[in-house]
Amino acid sequence: MPLEPADTHFSELCSLPVQDLLKQLSDLDICVALNQDKLSVSAAENLEPKILNRCVDVIRARKPELLEHLRALSRSNRTEKDQPAADRFIPRSNFISSTPESASPAPLSFGQRRLWFLNELEDGGNEYNMPAALLIDGPLDPKALSEAIKALIDRHPILYSYYPTPEQIRYQSSDNFELAYSDMSLTDIEDKYAQNNATGVKDKTAWIKDLARTEANTPFNLKTGPVFRARLYKTDSVGQQHTLLLTLHHIITDGWSIGLMVRELSDLYSQYESGDAHEHEKLTPLAITYDDYTRWQHGQYRDHILPKQFEWWRAALAGAPTRVEIPPDFQRPPVQTYQAAVERIIISSTDLQRLKHRAAQHHMTLYMLLMAGFGLLLNRYTGQKDLLIGSPIANRNHTELEGMLGYFVNTLPIRIQIQPQDTVSSYLERIRTFCTGAFEHQELPFEKLVEHFKPKRDLSFNPLIQTVFSLNNAPDHSPHPELKLKGLNVTPVDLDRQSVTGDLEVQLWQSKDSIDGQFVYNRALYKPETIRNLIEHYQQLLRAIGDDRYSQSHPLSLPALTQQERDILKQINPAPTPHASPKRLEQRLSEQIKQHPDHIALRFQGQSLTYGELETRSDQLSGYLQSIGVREQGTIAVLLPKGIDQIVTLVAILKCRCAYVPLDYAYPAERIAMIIEDSDAQTIITDSHCSAQSASLPVRSVVIVGNNDFSSIKQLPDEQDNPRCTIEPNTAYCIFTSGSTGKPKGVPIQHHQVMNLISGLQKTLRLTHDDIWTVYHSYSFDYSVWEIWGCLLTGGTLVIVDDEARYNPARLHELVKQEGVTLLNLTPSVWQKLIEHLTHENQFPFQLRAICCGGEALTGKLASQLQRFNLPVYNFYGPTEATVWSSLHCVQPVDCEKPHIPVGYALSNYQLHVFNDHMTEVPFGIVGELYISGTGISKGYLKRPDLNAKHFISSGDAYYRTGDLVKRDEQGNIHFLGRADFQVKIRGFRVELSEIEDRLNRIEHVTQAVVSKSDTATKHLVAYLTTTAPSPESASLSVDYLKNALRKNLPEYMIPAQYFTLPALPLNSNGKVDRKALANHPEAVLLAGIAPKNSASNQKHAAPLNATVTILEQAWFAALQRDDIQHDENFFDAGGHSLLLVDIHRDITQAGYEIKLMDLFRYTTISQQASFLDQLSLTPLSGLADRVKQQKQARSRQRRPRGMNQV
């Protein structure tokens, strides 16, 4: 359309030279470029459509000049990559025509239908109220204000609309409107506020804020209306101070409409206040109504115009995830809540200019660049390289919509994808390309995308989009649009958002010199400090994006840490400091022997050995080994039962300057042979019980120990035939751990690494020769390295725990008391068994001075039980590959309330790193994978170069990749979250099994819980429990009891389908829970409950055939128009959608059941709904089945064909 004479700015654009015109358009964030020799336009998504549409008119008018100019530039040796590519061209399809007033009621727009349904789901909540509070100083004319609002309603009838059904918009007359007016003196206000204020402080502004919040939180009734309220309060005695409260439901307005309404209300008040009652007629007449728009929108579907856009979206979003969750600080409620809080963000002028420069380099708008940075931020917090972010747009692509109030806004799901080969430049190009396509197809209603992609329904999450990002640069889109009333000073009251409809909404407002904004978040999920960290990390990422140094870096390698986080990491990961102690274990042991030769070193089953005797016996065996030709720097396998001979043998091997390879007595022959071959062990030391078996092993010497004597049944050949050992010099031991392929992995550890571990912990734990330790664990488990050498190298007494005590908590308790043990090191699983035995606190062995846990995750419940004994509880963490332990945390009472007990800070000469996939340190609070560096890192697995390349990373420093998922708290403390391979997918959702286990452990009567994913076709969750309930049939242990307890904190997809009880969880030889032994455990008892979906016992008529089922069947059949629905079939999988669920809800409530729509969302099969309804113990009204059948037939005649036209 031609420019109006009043549009002087745009008239100037028409007369500018082409080069100046392009610069002016660029300043407006509009890019004009050649694309395949055609003129293309790209613009900021947030640019006010009125401005954009006028600029498009200018561009069209001057198209020949622009083409000639740009073609000339192209011929001037500019390469194709220098040319700006098309970002966006706003479609302006199909003129919207008006309809006669006598036409039948218009349908709700697709967006309005979604809001109508959500209002039904929440029973008429206030989540979508849009409030404004204005302080007015001066001689306000209340009557003029009231008349101005009436005139506004006449001009925009949508303000006084109501919505009895999702199929029709109805209107009330503006004659029904009356400005609610209250005359309140300052004394009244002060008294009222004092009554509601515990401090008694009289604060007028605070009272007004409270009043505004109360008004804003008052829900609307969409079915009866009105959905717009205006209240005026006189707040002084002379009529010079007023407060105006305006509240609208989102179903009739959006951000654009608020700014428009404020402008027009300003004009109308001015006209009525001046006495010219007809002055408002000078406002530009509106060509169409909101009814015309909704009819046009539905017609776009009937005429197959919008479905053509759908084809682009279907391809663009193919395979996209439907869930993006920033890890919450609090347990996500099973049903979504909407309580909001706000944190502010400012992007400085300096940063803004750099970002604009970067955007120009990549021919993209500032919005696209900011969105790209936000996508990287979400990747840092979620670990996802493919995610969707909602982006609201004004959706007023037609000039006739620019001056209308109403709900037009649409949400575009912007897909963020990060590829392994990306650079920052290629990543930005991908975002630009996607945004270009999204803007070109922006008219497709978001509701249609949800309907097509059918994301898994979960009441704790929004479907498809959980996080929203927007950038606005029109003045009327600021947080507080300015209301100008003639002769008055109007000040907006800063009302922080009270509700948020997702997890997080980021709203930015661009001014000339900076960007201001707010992060609106769900405070039921996140702490303020988490969001403040989020903002700081976002700012840091934007600075990195604007830095030319990183243009060719991978986007995941961009630094995101704040300065404070970098400072903390320097403090808790200091540079290594060498210890002055000897580097070999036997040398340190010799020092203890010289200091305390008569001190007891070992005790086992009534026998004991002093340090002096340990020296004598180990020297004898060492001498014997050397006499039969054992060479230094070799490996010697040990196959001995627990006892004094086992420890003496280990010391003797070290004195030969060899490394020991421990073999558990329970190992099968094949595993022993495999370890012998991989370790290059030429000698094995065993006892008479295993001598025959050992003789068949591929070794050159078998040494028999027992009864203080030594002998050999094999002899080494001549030295020249003795193959060279490939193990690293100064290796102390080589322990083999289980491998995922079934082949054990050998982990060699050197003397100085063990010395570093013990020297570092000796001061922390105040280890002395007065301590009495146990060695509970098998010497083939690296926990024993800490027990054996931690004790002997600090001069303590080591009590060797026999097999009877290992498997009998009562015997273990007796042994610990009898021996006077002061340091007890056990896995949490064993501690749990011991705690269950200690039914009274006075039974606890109070000679203990420290409780040490390690080898498994420590639950809050067990930690709380251990703390009852008023002793320090230490939580150790470390993999075999990092010399037993690499971190330590002394448990505090506050830790026990957390789902994951911290594993603390790095031990001396260790460094802990939380990396993303590109080995870049992730910000605090973000989940990453734990890497360990420092003195204790092994040089790699024996003869496994494939695994070494994956787990032992050399990138300047040597790192071990643990495979453990962790995060840091605000102080940098490490929190263990679980193994990366413990994450499973259930119904498309990523589930952390440890989170479910933690919640089960907190249920009364449950003592231990392990959750796994079944191997059956249904892939459901299975829980294995030990309990204090008297029997599996106990009511306190029913499936319903367990599920209901879990539902208080977990969404439905995280609720296990089956529950087994066991007398005790099976443990492996290392004292850890043996998860592989659970599935077919002979003592597992299945608790009675509903069988998993598709099991043999759950066929179509699994639900009892009663009146309730009949009613549900007919209601479902009427809504879905199907007569083949299975009782266990999910409503949404069967083709249902939100509004059809409303139909079913209506039928059920008419039967006399007081059920909420929310309940139907929670129970989504006929079986589940029937069970729930029958629990209500209500009798359905007689004859209802016939009435439902009649309604089914009536709706079938009225219903349009199913397909794209359904919401």
C-alpha positions, 0 to 999 in steps of 0.5 A, a space after each residue: 500500500 502507498 505511504 500515507 502523507 503523515 508517515 514522514 519518516 517513511 516518505 524520507 526513505 522514499 527520497 533517499 539515495 539507494 546507498 543511504 536507504 540501505 544504511 537506514 534499513 540496516 539501522 532498523 535491523 532490516 537487511 536487503 540483499 541479492 539471493 540468486 539474483 533476486 531481491 530478498 529481505 531479512 529482518 529482526 523477528 521482533 521488529 514492529 510489523 507496522 514498521 516492517 510493512 511500511 519498509 517493505 512498501 518502500 522496498 517494493 517501490 524502489 525495487 528496480 533501483 535496489 536491484 541495480 545497485 546490488 547487482 553492481 556491487 556483485 559485479 565488483 568482484 564480491 564473492 558469493 559468500 560476502 553477499 547477505 542471504 535472505 533471512 526472512 520475508 514476512 508472508 502477507 497472504 490472502 486479504 482478511 475480509 469483514 463479515 456481516 454482523 448477523 453472521 453466526 458466532 465466530 469460532 475461537 482462534 486456534 491459540 484461544 482454544 488452547 488457552 480455553 482448554 488450559 483454563 478448563 484444565 486448571 479449573 479457572 486459574 489465574 496463570 494467564 491474567 495480564 495485570 497493570 497497575 498505574 499510579 496517577 498524580 493530578 486532577 483525574 476525571 474518573 467519569 472521563 476515564 470510565 467513558 474512555 474505557 467504554 469507548 475502547 470496548 465499543 471499538 474493540 468488542 473483544 475486551 468484553 467477550 466471553 467463551 461458553 464453548 471452544 466453538 464460539 466467541 460471544 460478546 457483552 454490551 459495553 453498557 454493562 461496563 462500569 469502572 469500579 471506583 473506591 474512595 479510600 483515605 490515606 488513613 484507611 490505606 495505612 490502617 489496612 496495610 498495618 493489619 496485613 503487615 506483620 512488621 506494622 510498618 505503614 507503606 502506601 506503595 507496598 499496600 498498593 502492590 499488595 492490592 494489585 497482586 490480589 487483583 491480578 490473582 483473581 481468576 476470570 470465568 471465561 464461560 460467563 465473562 467478562 474477561 477484562 476488569 478495571 478498578 480505580 482507587 482514590 488514595 488521598 483525601 483531595 482527589 489528587 492521587 489515584 491507582 488504576 488497576 487493569 486486568 485482562 485475560 490473555 485470551 483477549 490480548 497479547 503484548 502488542 495489544 497492551 501497548 496499543 490499548 494504552 495508546 488508544 486509552 490515552 487518546 480517548 481519555 484526552 478527548 473525553 476529559 476535554 468534553 468532546 464526546 465524539 472526538 474518538 470517532 477521529 481514530 482510524 476506523 478498523 476495517 475488520 473485527 477479531 471475529 473476521 480474523 478467526 473466521 479467516 484463520 479457520 478458512 486458511 485450513 479449509 482452503 489448504 493454505 496453512 497446511 502447505 506451511 505445515 509441510 515445511 515444519 514437519 520436515 524441519 522438526 523431524 526427530 526433534 526432542 520434545 523435552 528440554 529441562 534445565 535440571 531443577 533445584 527442587 523435585 519437579 511436582 507431578 502436576 505443573 505449578 505456575 508460581 513465578 519469580 524474576 531475575 533481571 539481565 543487562 547486556 552492556 553497550 560494549 557487548 551489544 555493539 560487538 554482538 551487532 558486529 558479529 551478526 552483521 558478519 554472518 548476515 543475521 539479525 541480532 535476534 538470531 544471534 541472541 537466540 543462538 547464544 541462548 541455545 548454547 546456554 541450554 546445551 550447557 545446562 541440559 547436555 542436549 545438542 538438539 533442542 527446541 526453544 519457543 519464540 513468540 511472534 506478533 503474528 500480525 502480518 496483515 496491515 489490517 491487524 496492526 490496530 486491533 486488540 486481540 490474541 494474535 501471538 503465535 509461538 515458533 519452535 526454533 530448533 537448535 542443533 549442534 554438530 560434531 564438526 561445527 565451528 561458531 560460524 557454521 553453527 550461526 549459519 545453521 541457526 540463521 537458516 532455520 530462523 529464516 524458514 520458520 519466519 517464512 512459515 510463521 502463520 501455522 498455529 503452534 497448536 497444530 504442531 503440538 497436535 501433529 507431533 503428539 509429544 508424550 503427555 505429562 502434567 508436569 511439563 508443557 508439551 513440546 516447548 518448556 523454555 521461551 525466548 523473545 527480543 522486542 525493540 518496539 517501545 510499546 513492547 517494553 515491560 511498562 508501556 507508558 500511559 499518557 493522560 492529559 494533565 496527569 503524571 502516570 507512573 507504572 507500578 513494577 509488578 513482578 510476574 506472579 505466574 509463568 506457564 513454563 519452566 523459563 521465559 526470557 524476555 529482552 528489550 532492545 534500546 539504542 545503547 543496551 539490552 534490558 530484560 528478565 528471566 521469568 522462572 518457575 520458583 517451584 523448580 529453581 532457586 534465585 541463585 541458579 537463575 542468576 548463575 544462568 544469566 551470568 553464564 549467558 552473558 559470558 557466552 555472548 561475550 565469547 560469541 562476540 569475540 573474533 578469537 573464537 570464530 573457528 572454535 567449536 561452539 561447545 568449547 566457548 568459555 562460559 565460566 564466570 570469574 568467580 567460578 574460575 577463582 573457586 576452581 583455582 582454589 580447589 584444584 591447586 597445582 600438585 605439591 610433591 610429598 617428602 615421603 619415600 616413593 615406594 611402599 616397602 620403604 615407608 613400611 620399613 620406617 614403621 617397622 623400625 619405629 614400632 617393631 613390637 606393635 601388632 600389625 595383623 590379626 586374623 582369627 585369633 592369630 597375630 603378627 607384629 611389625 617385626 614378625 611381618 618384616 621377618 616373614 616377608 623377607 624370607 618369602 622375598 628371598 625365596 622368590 629371588 632365589 628361584 629367579 624372580 626378576 625385578 619389575 615383573 608381575 607376580 600373581 597371587 591366589 590366596 584366601 584371606 589371612 595373614 599369609 596373603 598380606 605377608 605375600 603382598 609385602 614380599 612381592 614389593 620387596 622383590 621390586 615386583 608388582 602384585 596381581 591379586 586373584 580372588 579365590 572365587 574367580 573361575 579358571 577362565 578369568 584367572 587364565 585371562 588375567 595371567 596372560 594380560 598381566 604377563 605374570 610369570 609366577 603365581 603364589 598360591 596355597 596347597 588347595 589351588 596348587 593343582 589348578 595353578 600348575 595348569 596356568 601359563 606361568 613359569 613358576 608356581 610357589 606354594 605358601 603355608 605353615 611358614 614354609 615355601 615350595 615351588 612346583 614349577 621352575 623358571 627356565 634359563 634367563 634368556 628364555 624369560 620374556 621381558 615384562 612390559 609393565 611400567 617400572 615402579 608399579 606396585 600392583 595391577 588390579 583387574 576390573 570388570 569390562 563391558 565386553 566381558 574381558 577384565 581390564 588391568 589397571 596398573 598403579 605405581 608406588 608414588 601414586 599410593 603414597 600420594 593417596 595415603 600421605 594426603 589422607 593421613 593428615 585429614 583423618 589424623 591417622 596414627 599407629 593407635 588406629 585399628 583398621 579392618 580389611 573387609 574387602 577382597 584384595 582384588 577390589 581396589 578398596 583393599 589398597 586403602 585398607 591394607 596400605 592405609 593401615 600398615 604405612 601409618 603404623 596401625 593394626 589391621 584386622 582381617 575380616 573372614 568370610 563369615 563376618 563378611 556375609 553375616 552382619 551380626 558376626 561383623 558387628 561382634 568382630 568390630 566390637 571385640 577387636 576395638 576397631 576405630 576406622 571402619 571402611 565399608 560400601 554403603 550396601 554393607 553399611 545398610 546391612 550393619 545398620 539393620 542389625 543395630 536395632 538399638 543405638 547402644 549396640 553400636 561399637 563406640 570405640 569407632 572414631 570415624 565411619 568411612 563409606 565408598 565404592 557406591 553412591 551414599 543415599 541421604 537416608 543411609 547417611 542420616 542413619 549413620 549420623 545418629 551415632 555422632 561420629 564423622 561420616 566420610 563419603 569417599 569417591 574414586 575409580 580404580 583408575 585413579 588410585 582408589 580415592 580422588 575426593 572426600 566429603 565429610 557429611 553434614 546434616 543438611 546433606 541428608 536432605 539432598 537426593 545426592 550426597 556430595 563427594 566433596 573436593 579433590 584430594 591432595 595432588 588431584 584435580 577434578 574437572 566437570 567437562 562437556 563433550 568438548 572437554 570444556 569446563 561447564 559452569 557450576 550447577 550444570 551436569 557434566 562428566 567427571 574427568 580426573 587429573 593429577 598424580 593418582 591417574 594410572 597410565 592406562 589399561 594393560 594391552 587395551 589401546 582402544 579403551 585407553 584412547 577413550 578413557 585416558 585423555 592426553 590434552 596437555 595434561 593427562 585426564 581419566 574420563 570416569 563416565 560419571 555424571 556430576 555437578 558442582 554446587 555454589 562452593 565447587 563441591 562435587 555432587 555425584 548423580 549417577 553413571 552415564 550408562 544408568 540413564 535410560 529412555 522410558 516412553 521417550 523421556 530420559 530417566 535417571 534411575 538414581 533419582 527414582 531409587 532415592 525417592 523409594 528409599 525415602 518411603 516408610 518401610 523401604 530400606 534399600 531400593 534398586 531400579 532397572 529397566 526391563 529387558 522385555 518388549 515393554 521396556 518398563 521400569 522395575 523396582 527391587 526392594 528390601 523392607 521392614 514390612 512384616 510380609 509382602 502382602 502387607 498393606 503398607 507395602 502394596 503397589 498402590 501404596 508405593 506408587 502413590 508415595 512416588 507420585 507425590 514427587 515424580 511424574 508418571 513416566 518415572 513410576 516403576 510398573 513392577 515391584 519385587 521384594 527380596 530379603 536382601 539385595 545381592 552383593 558381589 564380591 566387592 560388597 556392591 549391589 549386584 544389579 545383574 543378579 536381580 532380574 532372575 533372583 530366586 528369592 524375589 517376590 512380585 508385589 500384586 498390581 496391574 500388569 504392564 501394558 501389553 502383557 498377557 494378563 492385560 487384554 482389551 477387557 482388563 478393566 472390570 465390565 461394569 457401568 463405569 466401563 460402559 460409560 467410559 467406552 461410549 464416551 471414548 467412542 463418541 469422542 474418537 469415533 472408533 469402536 476398536 479402542 483397547 482398555 489399555 490404549 492411551 487416549 492421545 496415542 489413540 488419536 485424542 487431543 485436548 478438546 476431545 478430552 473435554 467432551 469425555 469430561 463432560 459426559 463423565 460429569 453428567 454421569 454424577 462423577 465429580 472428576 476433574 479434567 486434570 484427572 483425565 490427563 493423569 489417567 489416560 486409559 479406560 482401565 485407569 479411568 475406570 479404576 479411579 472413578 470406582 474409587 470415588 464410590 459414586 453411583 452413576 445416574 440412571 439412564 446415563 448410558 442411553 443419554 451418552 449414546 444419543 449424544 454420541 450420535 448427535 455429535 457424529 452428525 455434527 462433527 467435521 472430518 478428523 484431520 488437520 482441522 482439529 485442534 
